[in-house]
Amino acid sequence: MSSFSRIFGLRNASPVASGLYWSGIWLALGALALSILLMGSSVNESNMLPWVFGVHGFSSLAGGFVSAKRSGHRGWYFGMANGFLYTLLLIMISFLATDAKWSVAVLMLFLITCLAGAFGGMLGVNASSHRR
């Protein structure tokens, strides 16, 4: 990873932005897995909501882990900030792309991603090699 950043000169200074990048990567992998599951099995689209919440929760957990590990302190804070911003980006994109409406599912998504991000942040700050 260090050789990649040296070659291209890319270095992200913000822990939350790093977490959001990793959340996006895990979201893309989860969406691909859910697409394959939907195509290759008898699961209906109407039964996919728990799976979708699981993918978003795991993506937020991974992003919270990375952001807290990069910061080295206040893991739950950076993890929850990652989950909150992750969900805001999702809602903005879904509103602009499909004119999505507010529902109970959006509030559940906020709750799941913020809690998963905070938990990932607690794990990430303990995995950090430098504590402040």
Backbone as a printed PyTorch tensor [residue, N CA C, xyz], in Angstrom:
tensor([[[  0.8220,  -1.1920,   0.0000],
         [  0.0000,   0.0000,   0.0000],
         [  0.8600,   1.2460,   0.0000]],

        [[  1.9740,   1.2170,   0.7140],
         [  2.8200,   2.4000,   0.7580],
         [  3.4720,   2.6580,  -0.6000]],

        [[  3.8160,   1.6070,  -1.3420],
         [  4.3980,   1.8170,  -2.6630],
         [  3.3590,   2.3990,  -3.6160]],

        [[  2.1000,   2.0000,  -3.4640],
         [  1.0320,   2.5440,  -4.2960],
         [  0.8780,   4.0410,  -4.0590]],

        [[  0.8860,   4.4550,  -2.7820],
         [  0.7320,   5.8790,  -2.4960],
         [  1.9730,   6.6690,  -2.9050]],

        [[  3.1540,   6.0450,  -2.8720],
         [  4.3600,   6.7360,  -3.3280],
         [  4.3640,   6.9120,  -4.8380]],

        [[  3.8920,   5.9040,  -5.5590],
         [  3.9040,   5.9850,  -7.0300],
         [  2.9250,   7.0370,  -7.5210]],

        [[  1.7030,   7.0080,  -7.0170],
         [  0.6790,   7.9090,  -7.5150],
         [  0.5320,   9.1860,  -6.6900]],

        [[  1.2180,   9.2670,  -5.5800],
         [  1.1490,  10.4660,  -4.7540],
         [ -0.1810,  10.6420,  -4.0560]],

        [[ -0.9200,   9.5400,  -3.8580],
         [ -2.2230,   9.6190,  -3.2100],
         [ -2.0750,   9.3270,  -1.7260]],

        [[ -2.5510,  10.2420,  -0.9170],
         [ -2.5470,  10.0350,   0.5330],
         [ -3.7550,  10.7540,   1.0910]],

        [[ -4.5610,  10.0250,   1.8070],
         [ -5.7540,  10.6120,   2.3870],
         [ -5.4700,  10.9980,   3.8280]],

        [[ -5.7020,  12.2490,   4.1550],
         [ -5.3920,  12.7280,   5.5000],
         [ -6.5460,  12.5200,   6.4690]],

        [[ -7.7600,  12.4130,   5.9870],
         [ -8.9260,  12.3160,   6.8560],
         [ -9.2720,  10.8690,   7.1610]],

        [[ -9.3720,  10.5150,   8.4480],
         [ -9.7570,   9.1430,   8.7870],
         [-11.1770,   8.8000,   8.3390]],

        [[-12.0950,   9.7550,   8.4290],
         [-13.4830,   9.4730,   8.0340],
         [-13.5730,   9.2700,   6.5260]],

        [[-12.8350,  10.0510,   5.7600],
         [-12.8510,   9.8620,   4.3030],
         [-12.2750,   8.4970,   3.9360]],

        [[-11.2340,   8.0700,   4.6290],
         [-10.6860,   6.7270,   4.3750],
         [-11.7220,   5.6570,   4.6840]],

        [[-12.4420,   5.8410,   5.7930],
         [-13.5000,   4.8980,   6.1470],
         [-14.6040,   4.8680,   5.1070]],

        [[-14.9540,   6.0330,   4.5770],
         [-15.9940,   6.0830,   3.5500],
         [-15.5410,   5.4030,   2.2660]],

        [[-14.2630,   5.5340,   1.9210],
         [-13.7470,   4.8250,   0.7470],
         [-13.8820,   3.3210,   0.9320]],

        [[-13.4700,   2.8260,   2.1070],
         [-13.5530,   1.3940,   2.3590],
         [-15.0020,   0.9290,   2.4710]],

        [[-15.8680,   1.7720,   3.0040],
         [-17.2950,   1.4200,   3.0330],
         [-17.8230,   1.2570,   1.6160]],

        [[-17.4150,   2.1400,   0.7310],
         [-17.8380,   2.0470,  -0.6650],
         [-17.3230,   0.7910,  -1.3420]],

        [[-16.0920,   0.4180,  -1.0310],
         [-15.5350,  -0.8100,  -1.6130],
         [-16.3220,  -2.0300,  -1.1390]],

        [[-16.6070,  -2.1060,   0.1650],
         [-17.3540,  -3.2450,   0.6910],
         [-18.8020,  -3.2200,   0.2220]],

        [[-19.3660,  -2.0320,   0.0140],
         [-20.7250,  -1.9390,  -0.5320],
         [-20.7610,  -2.4890,  -1.9560]],

        [[-19.7620,  -2.1520,  -2.7540],
         [-19.7110,  -2.6600,  -4.1260],
         [-19.5890,  -4.1780,  -4.1410]],

        [[-18.7380,  -4.7270,  -3.2840],
         [-18.5970,  -6.1850,  -3.2190],
         [-19.8830,  -6.8500,  -2.7220]],

        [[-20.5380,  -6.2380,  -1.7430],
         [-21.7940,  -6.7830,  -1.2350],
         [-22.9040,  -6.7070,  -2.2570]],

        [[-22.9560,  -5.6100,  -3.0030],
         [-23.9780,  -5.4860,  -4.0500],
         [-23.7590,  -6.5190,  -5.1430]],

        [[-22.5020,  -6.7620,  -5.4630],
         [-22.2030,  -7.8000,  -6.4520],
         [-22.6300,  -9.1780,  -5.9490]],

        [[-22.3400,  -9.4660,  -4.6910],
         [-22.7400, -10.7530,  -4.1120],
         [-24.2600, -10.8950,  -4.0660]],

        [[-24.9560,  -9.8150,  -3.7010],
         [-26.4250,  -9.8750,  -3.6720],
         [-27.0050, -10.0320,  -5.0730]],

        [[-26.3890,  -9.4210,  -6.0600],
         [-26.8560,  -9.5880,  -7.4450],
         [-26.7010, -11.0270,  -7.9000]],

        [[-25.5810, -11.6270,  -7.5540],
         [-25.3620, -13.0370,  -7.9170],
         [-26.3520, -13.9230,  -7.1710]],

        [[-26.5940, -13.6230,  -5.8960],
         [-27.5730, -14.3840,  -5.1150],
         [-28.9730, -14.2570,  -5.7090]],

        [[-29.3270, -13.0660,  -6.1200],
         [-30.6480, -12.8350,  -6.6980],
         [-30.8000, -13.5270,  -8.0440]],

        [[-29.7460, -13.5170,  -8.8310],
         [-29.8010, -14.1290, -10.1490],
         [-29.7470, -15.6560, -10.0730]],

        [[-28.9460, -16.1800,  -9.1510],
         [-28.6970, -17.6110,  -9.1480],
         [-29.5490, -18.4250,  -8.2010]],

        [[-30.5000, -17.7990,  -7.5180],
         [-31.3270, -18.5630,  -6.5890],
         [-32.7860, -18.1640,  -6.7390]],

        [[-33.6060, -18.7560,  -5.9100],
         [-35.0370, -18.4780,  -5.9850],
         [-35.4600, -17.3590,  -5.0290]],

        [[-34.5180, -16.5730,  -4.5390],
         [-34.8280, -15.4580,  -3.6380],
         [-35.4840, -14.3500,  -4.4400]],

        [[-36.5890, -13.8270,  -3.9200],
         [-37.2880, -12.7270,  -4.5840],
         [-36.7240, -11.3940,  -4.1320]],

        [[-36.9600, -10.3670,  -4.9400],
         [-36.5010,  -9.0270,  -4.5650],
         [-37.2000,  -8.5260,  -3.3110]],

        [[-38.4250,  -8.9540,  -3.0960],
         [-39.1560,  -8.4950,  -1.9180],
         [-38.5780,  -9.0650,  -0.6230]],

        [[-37.8170, -10.1490,  -0.7100],
         [-37.2050, -10.7700,   0.4660],
         [-35.7600, -10.3440,   0.6820]],

        [[-35.2860,  -9.3550,  -0.0500],
         [-33.8840,  -8.9630,   0.0040],
         [-33.5790,  -7.9040,   1.0590]],

        [[-34.5770,  -7.3080,   1.6970],
         [-34.3350,  -6.2010,   2.6160],
         [-33.3990,  -6.5660,   3.7740]],

        [[-33.5590,  -7.7230,   4.4340],
         [-32.5910,  -8.0580,   5.4860],
         [-31.1660,  -8.2370,   4.9510]],

        [[-31.0410,  -8.7790,   3.7700],
         [-29.7220,  -8.9450,   3.1620],
         [-29.0990,  -7.5880,   2.8440]],

        [[-29.9160,  -6.6760,   2.3500],
         [-29.4270,  -5.3310,   2.0230],
         [-28.9850,  -4.6090,   3.2870]],

        [[-29.7680,  -4.7180,   4.3620],
         [-29.3710,  -4.1030,   5.6320],
         [-28.0820,  -4.7320,   6.1480]],

        [[-27.9170,  -6.0350,   5.9390],
         [-26.6920,  -6.7090,   6.3510],
         [-25.4710,  -6.2030,   5.5950]],

        [[-25.6190,  -6.0090,   4.3010],
         [-24.5130,  -5.4840,   3.4950],
         [-24.1690,  -4.0690,   3.9290]],

        [[-25.1730,  -3.2330,   4.1340],
         [-24.9160,  -1.8600,   4.5770],
         [-24.3050,  -1.8370,   5.9750]],

        [[-24.7780,  -2.7000,   6.8530],
         [-24.2170,  -2.7660,   8.1930],
         [-22.7590,  -3.1990,   8.1730]],

        [[-22.4530,  -4.2220,   7.3810],
         [-21.0660,  -4.6770,   7.2960],
         [-20.1760,  -3.6260,   6.6540]],

        [[-20.6850,  -2.9420,   5.6300],
         [-19.9020,  -1.8850,   4.9870],
         [-19.6060,  -0.7620,   5.9650]],

        [[-20.5850,  -0.4030,   6.7670],
         [-20.3860,   0.6410,   7.7620],
         [-19.4300,   0.1820,   8.8570]],

        [[-19.5270,  -1.0820,   9.2590],
         [-18.6160,  -1.6330,  10.2550],
         [-17.1830,  -1.5930,   9.7470]],

        [[-16.9750,  -1.9920,   8.5040],
         [-15.6280,  -1.9780,   7.9290],
         [-15.0980,  -0.5590,   7.8090]],

        [[-15.9540,   0.3720,   7.3910],
         [-15.5370,   1.7600,   7.2850],
         [-15.2260,   2.3720,   8.6370]],

        [[-16.0270,   2.0520,   9.6440],
         [-15.7600,   2.5280,  10.9980],
         [-14.4650,   1.9710,  11.5380]],

        [[-14.1880,   0.7150,  11.2370],
         [-12.9300,   0.0850,  11.6510],
         [-11.7440,   0.8360,  11.0670]],

        [[-11.7960,   1.0960,   9.7710],
         [-10.6800,   1.7660,   9.0920],
         [-10.5140,   3.1910,   9.5980]],

        [[-11.6190,   3.9110,   9.7470],
         [-11.4970,   5.3050,  10.1770],
         [-10.9540,   5.4090,  11.5970]],

        [[-11.3870,   4.5390,  12.4880],
         [-10.8880,   4.5840,  13.8630],
         [ -9.4490,   4.0980,  13.9440]],

        [[ -9.0960,   3.1240,  13.1330],
         [ -7.7160,   2.6490,  13.1290],
         [ -6.7820,   3.7450,  12.6310]],

        [[ -7.2310,   4.4910,  11.6280],
         [ -6.4140,   5.6010,  11.1220],
         [ -6.3040,   6.7330,  12.1290]],

        [[ -7.3800,   6.9980,  12.8750],
         [ -7.3390,   8.1120,  13.8270],
         [ -6.5600,   7.7410,  15.0830]],

        [[ -6.7310,   6.5240,  15.5760],
         [ -6.0120,   6.0700,  16.7540],
         [ -6.6700,   6.4270,  18.0730]],

        [[ -7.7570,   7.1520,  18.0540],
         [ -8.4750,   7.5140,  19.2820],
         [ -9.9370,   7.8030,  18.9510]],

        [[-10.7650,   7.8220,  19.9860],
         [-12.2070,   8.0760,  19.8520],
         [-12.8340,   7.2030,  18.7610]],

        [[-12.7080,   5.9060,  18.9210],
         [-13.1690,   4.9730,  17.9080],
         [-14.6570,   5.0140,  17.6560]],

        [[-15.4460,   5.0470,  18.7130],
         [-16.9040,   5.0530,  18.5120],
         [-17.3300,   6.3380,  17.8040]],

        [[-16.6440,   7.4470,  18.0770],
         [-16.9830,   8.7230,  17.4590],
         [-16.7100,   8.6870,  15.9520]],

        [[-15.5010,   8.2710,  15.5810],
         [-15.1550,   8.2200,  14.1670],
         [-15.9640,   7.1500,  13.4400]],

        [[-16.2320,   6.0290,  14.0990],
         [-17.0460,   4.9880,  13.4820],
         [-18.4850,   5.4260,  13.2540]],

        [[-19.0640,   6.0970,  14.2640],
         [-20.4410,   6.5620,  14.1010],
         [-20.5200,   7.6880,  13.0720]],

        [[-19.5130,   8.5460,  13.0320],
         [-19.4830,   9.5940,  12.0070],
         [-19.4080,   8.9710,  10.6190]],

        [[-18.6270,   7.9120,  10.4970],
         [-18.5400,   7.2040,   9.2270],
         [-19.8970,   6.6120,   8.8460]],

        [[-20.5630,   5.9500,   9.7950],
         [-21.8730,   5.3670,   9.5130],
         [-22.9090,   6.4100,   9.1550]],

        [[-22.8730,   7.5440,   9.8460],
         [-23.8390,   8.6140,   9.5780],
         [-23.6150,   9.2120,   8.1920]],

        [[-22.3640,   9.5400,   7.8610],
         [-22.0800,  10.1160,   6.5460],
         [-22.3140,   9.1100,   5.4190]],

        [[-22.0170,   7.8470,   5.6920],
         [-22.2820,   6.7790,   4.7220],
         [-23.7710,   6.7330,   4.3830]],

        [[-24.6080,   6.7880,   5.4100],
         [-26.0460,   6.7330,   5.1750],
         [-26.5430,   8.0020,   4.5030]],

        [[-26.0070,   9.1540,   4.8700],
         [-26.4010,  10.3920,   4.1850],
         [-26.0690,  10.3310,   2.7000]],

        [[-24.8970,   9.8120,   2.3710],
         [-24.5420,   9.6610,   0.9600],
         [-25.4760,   8.6970,   0.2440]],

        [[-25.8080,   7.5870,   0.8970],
         [-26.7410,   6.6260,   0.2870],
         [-28.1090,   7.2530,   0.0330]],

        [[-28.5950,   8.0030,   1.0080],
         [-29.9150,   8.6200,   0.8690],
         [-29.8930,   9.6760,  -0.2220]],

        [[-28.8150,  10.4670,  -0.2760],
         [-28.7180,  11.4710,  -1.3290],
         [-28.6940,  10.8250,  -2.7090]],

        [[-27.8940,   9.7780,  -2.8470],
         [-27.7960,   9.1020,  -4.1420],
         [-29.1260,   8.4540,  -4.5130]],

        [[-29.7790,   7.7910,  -3.5550],
         [-31.0480,   7.1270,  -3.8720],
         [-32.1480,   8.1400,  -4.1500]],

        [[-32.1140,   9.2890,  -3.4940],
         [-33.1080,  10.3070,  -3.7840],
         [-32.8900,  10.8940,  -5.1750]],

        [[-31.6390,  11.1790,  -5.5140],
         [-31.3620,  11.7590,  -6.8270],
         [-31.5590,  10.7530,  -7.9580]],

        [[-31.2690,   9.4920,  -7.7170],
         [-31.3670,   8.4890,  -8.7760],
         [-32.7920,   7.9800,  -8.9700]],

        [[-33.5020,   7.7260,  -7.8670],
         [-34.8140,   7.0790,  -8.0020],
         [-35.9380,   7.8360,  -7.3110]],

        [[-35.6560,   9.0290,  -6.8090],
         [-36.6580,   9.8270,  -6.0930],
         [-37.2480,   9.0370,  -4.9210]],

        [[-36.3570,   8.4320,  -4.1390],
         [-36.7650,   7.6090,  -2.9970],
         [-37.4540,   8.4630,  -1.9360]],

        [[-38.3780,   7.8760,  -1.2400],
         [-39.1480,   8.5600,  -0.1980],
         [-38.6110,   8.1760,   1.1790]],

        [[-38.9220,   9.0060,   2.1680],
         [-38.5920,   8.7050,   3.5610],
         [-39.5380,   7.6380,   4.0730]],

        [[-39.0050,   6.6770,   4.7930],
         [-39.8240,   5.6190,   5.3660],
         [-39.1480,   5.1230,   6.6360]],

        [[-39.7810,   4.1380,   7.2560],
         [-39.2140,   3.5320,   8.4500],
         [-37.9100,   2.8110,   8.1080]],

        [[-37.8020,   2.2940,   6.9000],
         [-36.5940,   1.5930,   6.4780],
         [-35.3850,   2.5310,   6.4860]],

        [[-35.5920,   3.8040,   6.1580],
         [-34.4890,   4.7670,   6.1770],
         [-34.0160,   4.9900,   7.6090]],

        [[-34.9480,   5.0990,   8.5380],
         [-34.5720,   5.2580,   9.9410],
         [-33.8660,   4.0110,  10.4750]],

        [[-34.3280,   2.8400,  10.0590],
         [-33.6560,   1.5980,  10.4500],
         [-32.2500,   1.5390,   9.8750]],

        [[-32.0930,   2.0110,   8.6380],
         [-30.7790,   2.0320,   8.0170],
         [-29.8340,   2.9690,   8.7680]],

        [[-30.3340,   4.1560,   9.1640],
         [-29.5260,   5.0720,   9.9680],
         [-29.0820,   4.3970,  11.2670]],

        [[-30.0080,   3.7470,  11.9310],
         [-29.6990,   3.0970,  13.1990],
         [-28.6720,   1.9790,  13.0140]],

        [[-28.8870,   1.1300,  12.0300],
         [-27.9930,   0.0020,  11.7830],
         [-26.5910,   0.4710,  11.4120]],

        [[-26.5020,   1.4260,  10.4940],
         [-25.1770,   1.8580,  10.0430],
         [-24.4330,   2.6490,  11.1170]],

        [[-25.1430,   3.4620,  11.8840],
         [-24.4630,   4.2150,  12.9460],
         [-23.9640,   3.2850,  14.0470]],

        [[-24.7790,   2.3250,  14.4530],
         [-24.3430,   1.3830,  15.4860],
         [-23.2440,   0.4580,  14.9820]],

        [[-23.3690,  -0.0200,  13.7580],
         [-22.3270,  -0.8870,  13.2010],
         [-21.0230,  -0.1140,  13.0160]],

        [[-21.1180,   1.1330,  12.5750],
         [-19.9190,   1.9550,  12.4330],
         [-19.2580,   2.2240,  13.7680]],

        [[-20.0690,   2.4960,  14.8030],
         [-19.5100,   2.7240,  16.1400],
         [-18.8300,   1.4620,  16.6680]],

        [[-19.4470,   0.3070,  16.4470],
         [-18.8410,  -0.9510,  16.8790],
         [-17.5390,  -1.2140,  16.1240]],

        [[-17.5580,  -0.9830,  14.8110],
         [-16.3320,  -1.1320,  14.0270],
         [-15.2650,  -0.1570,  14.4680]],

        [[-15.6800,   1.0490,  14.8670],
         [-14.7280,   2.0250,  15.3770],
         [-14.1030,   1.5890,  16.6800]],

        [[-14.9060,   0.9780,  17.5510],
         [-14.3410,   0.4700,  18.8100],
         [-13.3310,  -0.6480,  18.5490]],

        [[-13.6270,  -1.4940,  17.5780],
         [-12.6730,  -2.5430,  17.2240],
         [-11.4280,  -1.9550,  16.5660]],

        [[-11.6420,  -0.9590,  15.7090],
         [-10.5340,  -0.3730,  14.9710],
         [ -9.5650,   0.3900,  15.8390]],

        [[-10.0780,   1.1250,  16.8250],
         [ -9.1740,   1.8930,  17.6890],
         [ -8.3490,   0.9520,  18.5610]],

        [[ -8.8710,  -0.2060,  18.8900],
         [ -8.1040,  -1.1770,  19.6670],
         [ -7.0990,  -1.9320,  18.8050]],

        [[ -7.3360,  -1.9620,  17.4870],
         [ -6.3930,  -2.5930,  16.5720],
         [ -5.3170,  -1.6230,  16.1100]],

        [[ -5.4680,  -0.3640,  16.4600],
         [ -4.5260,   0.6600,  16.0340],
         [ -3.1770,   0.4680,  16.7210]],

        [[ -2.1260,   0.7340,  15.9710],
         [ -0.7860,   0.5810,  16.5330],
         [ -0.3370,   1.8370,  17.2770]],

        [[ -0.9730,   2.9550,  16.9910],
         [ -0.5900,   4.2030,  17.6690],
         [ -1.8030,   4.7850,  18.3740]],

        [[ -1.7250,   4.8530,  19.6680],
         [ -2.7880,   5.4620,  20.4720],
         [ -2.3170,   6.8190,  20.9550]],

        [[ -3.2260,   7.7630,  20.9100],
         [ -2.8690,   9.1180,  21.3300],
         [ -3.3500,   9.3710,  22.7270]]])
